[in-house]
Each structure stands twice: as structure tokens, then as C-alpha cells.
Amino acid sequence: MTRLLKERKSSVNILTIFAIATFGLHILSLLLLIFQGLTIRQLATGKPLNFLQLIDSKPAPLADNREREPEEIRQFISKTMSMMFDWSGILPAQTIEQVTNPQTDKGIPIKTSQGLIKKVSTTSWVASFAISQDFRQGFLAQIADMTPPQVFSNNANQTIAARLIIQRVYPPKQIAPGEWRVGMVANIVQFRPGDNRKTLTPFNKDFLVRAVDSFDHPLPKDITELQRSVYRTRSQKLEIYEIFDLCLTDKYDSTPGNESNRCSGSFIK
């Protein structure tokens, strides 16, 4: 009888230990799942690392996501403005077939400040996404007023094309953390391919630029080529938020706070 009681007592102890150990493992698994869920949520909602595109095309992470290389800023201004005034009347080629058989640019309608509907080139429209949202619509209205309707003409003898000839982009000067001022001297050259007559318009501007974040499209396979071009523009992680007329009568002095080289008034705000 005594031996039977000891065996029962021993059996109860083993079962109790096993139950406690199992319960402890369940609690540990639950804690691991909660920790893993919080980690995934933090990665999903957090901002991505900001990378700097160096001159040698090798990206490197930055300690401050508002830092930019001077050459990167200059290239951003040059590329954006060149695209803005690329009025060729044809769409940029996306495939090899489109290189040999270019597609006609029908333009994108824009409402001007006078309430009129005019067109800008598709390239100008894409480039405008390098401009801040509150500034973009007003700037596009100005570009629509500047764009000749003949850019979209089907008559080869009446077609007008244009491009921006950049003479100089001044080194960017920092005016605040993540913000710079960049001067550019350029000319807008309009010409008729039929008779090669040219019209030159000075485009000397002072650009205020700032660093911004950008995000990829959540469904990159389900977007159009035009949408992909817009996301590519925003991936530069810079935007223009104001443009002034650049005065060339005085020496270009970009010291922060010095406004002597700006003409009275702004090109557009």
C-alpha cells in the first residue's frame, strides 16, 4: 500500500512538471510572435533609408537624409529644366520599336490662370512632378502659356519644336538644412524643323530646392509607363519649391541671406 502511494505521488509530480513546462513554452512562443509582429510593423511603417546617388553611380547611405551632393543638385536642376522645355512633338521612346517609329505627342491639357485650356508636352508634365505640390499647378499654367500650339501640329511645315540650351548652373548654396539655392543661365530655343528658323528666349533663373522623401509604387507591375516615369522623377528625392528671375547685372553672390542678385518679383510662386 505504501509503495502504491509513492508511485502515484511520483506520477503526479511528473505530470505537473510537464504541464508547467508546456505552458511556459506556449507563453514564450506567444511573446516571440508578438515581438516579431511589432518588428514587422515597424519596418512596414518606417521611412526607407535615404540613399545618395554619387557621380560614379554607386549609392551610399547618408547619416542625414537631408544631405545631398552639390553635383547631384546641379544635375537635378539641369535634367528637370531640360525635360521641362523638351517640346519635340513626339513622346519619349520606351521601346526599341518606338525609337524607329516615334509616337506623336498629343499633349496634356492644362487650365491657365486666365481660365483657358492649353496644352503642355508630356515630357513637361512628367518633369513638373519634380516641383512641390503647392507650386506645381501654377508653374504648369505658366509653361502652358509659353508652349506654342504648333508643337502639337500634324502639319510638318507648321510644327514648332523647342529645347533648353544651358550655359551654366551655379554651385548650390545651402540656405537652410536640406535646402539650397541654385542659379542657372540658359536659353529656350524654338525652331521650325521645316525652315530651321530659330527664336531665342533667355531663361535665367534662381531655383530654391529642398530634400524630400520618396516611395515606390506598391504595385510596380500594375502601373503605366507614364506613371512609372512620374515615380522615377520623384525618386530623385529633391524638389523645386520656388523660382526667381536671376539678375545678371551684379556678380552672382549666393551667400545665404544675400538677395542682391535677385530681380524684383518672382518668376512664379
Buried (B, 14 or more C-beta within 10 A) or exposed (E): EEEEEEEEEEEEEEEEEEEEEEEEEEEEEEEEEEEEEEEEEEEEEEEEEBBBBEEEEEEEEBEEBBBBBEBBBBBBBBBBBBBBBBBBBBBBEEEEEEEEEBEEBEBBEBEBEEEEEBBBBBBBBBBBBBBBEEBBEBBBBBBBBBBBEBBBEEEEEEBBBBBBEBEEBBEBBBBEEBBBBBBBBBBBBBBBEEEEEEEEEEBBBBBBBBBBEBEEEEEEEEBEEEEBBBBEBBEBBBBBBBBBBBBEEEEBEBEEEEEEBBBEEEBBE
